[in-house]
Amino acid sequence: MKKLISVFALAIFFSAFLSAKATNIYLWRNVKGMEKEPTVMFMHKPAESAPHTKTAVIVCPGGSYHHLGLKSEGNSTAKWFTENGVTAFVLKYRTSGKSYHHPAMLQDIQRAIQLVRENAAEWDIDPDKVGVIGYSAGGHLVTMAGEFWQTHDEIAKLGIQTNVSLRPDFVIPVYPVVSMQDDIGHEWSRKSLLGKGEKNQTQARKDEFSMELNVPADMPPTYIVVCDDDPVVIPENSLRLYAALQAANIPCRLARYEWGKHGFGMKNKAFMQEFHWNEALKDWLIELGYME
């Protein structure tokens, strides 16, 4: 009898494991000239018991545009969103650690937004409820997605035609890299994104990719998270972005915390236990109609 119970319990465990397993979606396999590009996003669907929001979020981990914190920032974030009824896509975008620079990263997130919207009916998603969240350099990437969807249409340059918008419906940069300016810019992220050398690091390019200098009138609603004791990305990055959003009359919120440093993601550790920053984010998403 005990053996039967054990086998039954094991079957339930593996059934739950398989149902929770992410679906791999390769972004470029059917695009001529891009077939060998390795970009993949992992689709995590909400449990049947979760609220039915029909919202989707694309998750961009950080890593200075050089590598990616897929577990610490990607998977933990996907888990929280799916628990709240949101389909999460963790994007493993291309980075300089594999010899990629701009526009590879922007191509990847724009292609991800395109595919989520084009497959919205199949994946039980409302195409008007597709947002992005990113950490550190991933915060810069999702802000680019919000700012550059018209002025830097990188997938159109590849000959890809689509009838869906590349504009995310909401943008959530968490302890983000924002500026490429010399005074507060994160140098490693800048070199990884733009490439090394004077020809890549001109003032014109620094200005072009400084998000605080390029907020458009149609920037999506934005929720910024920053800690005053961040030792990696100077907190002034977030403050300048917030000021620029306010000046452009963009619906925005700055969640500023006294301590928490950098890289906490959505892990249930000291910062989360003290401030529950995801609950404040949830309140904002409820206000906008993306969560219940």
PyMOL commands that set and color helices and strands:
alter all, ss='L'
color gray80, all
select helices_A, chain A and resi 2-20+70-83+96-98+104-118+137-147+156-158+187-194+203-208+211-213+236-247+270-275+277-288
alter helices_A, ss='H'
color red, helices_A
select strands_A, chain A and resi 23-26+40-44+56-60+87-92+130-135+171-174+222-227+252-257
alter strands_A, ss='S'
color yellow, strands_A
deselect
rebuild
show_as cartoon
